[in-house]
Amino acid sequence: MNKNLNIQEIDRIIEMAWEDRTPFEAIRFQFGISESEVIELMRSELKESSFKLWRKRVNSGVSQKHLKKRSEEINRFKCSRQRIISNNKISKR
């Protein structure tokens, strides 16, 4: 992968990749990396068994990692309670 990502960015990408409702397009929007680059990152950062579990989940019907598989009711990349996507913090109430 040719992107210079710091540890925090790599951790956040992995976290977003594991989240079922976070599409690859949201990762591209925030970090500028493609689906294939996310797969490459996951392959290099996870144990082989963890990577296989992740790929199986992404390719199953459970995950909504691809916008085409998502319900049309979901029309946003981030939680409505999330202040800004770059800090990923839920505002205090």
N, C-alpha and C positions, 0 to 999 in steps of 0.2 A: 504494500500500500504506500502511495507516495505522499500522503497527507502528513503533516507534522502535527500530531495531536498530543496534548499533554495527558497526564494520568487521569485527571478529573474528567476530561472530555471522553477518553476511552471508557471509563467507568460509566459515564452517563449514556453513551451509545449502547453499551452492553445492557444496561438497565432498560433503556427504551426498546431494544431488540427483544428482550424477554417479555415485555408487556404485550399482551394479546391485542389490545385496542390501539396501540401506537403503530401507524402504518410506516412503511419504509419511506414514503414521501415526506413524513414529518422529520425523519432523521436527515433526509437530504436537505430539507428546508433549513434546519437548524445547523447542521454540520457540513453540508456540501459534499456528502459522500453517497455514492450510489448503493443500490441493493447488493450488487456483487461485491462492493468494497466492504459493506457491513458483514456479509458472509465470510469474506476473507479475514476480517478483524476477529469475528467470533471464532473462526477456526484456529487462529493463532493464539487467542487469549484464553480460550476455554480448554478444559480437559477434553479428550476425544469423546468420552462417553457423554459429557454435558453438551458438547456440540451436536452429537447425534440426536440427543433428546430434543434440543432446540429446533433442529432442522425438521425432525418428525412432527413437532407441534406446529411449526410454521406452515408446513405443507399439508397439514390435516385440515379438516373443516372447522376446527375449534378456533384457530387464530384468525384474526382479521388484519393481518399484516399488509395485505394488498387492498387498495381502495375498492377494487372491483368486487371483492368478497364481502365488503362491509354493507351494513344496512344503510339505506338512503336517509334514514333518520339521523344518522351520525354525520354531521357536516362540518366538523372542526377537528383541528389537530390536538388541541389541548383541553384540559378540564376547565369548565366554566369558573371554578374556584381558584384557578391558577393565575397568579398576578402577571408574570411575564415568562415567556417560554425559556429564555436563556438562563434564568435563575431557578426555575422549577420550584418555587416556594408557594405554599398555600398561605394566603393572608390570614392574619390573626383576626378573630372576630370579637 
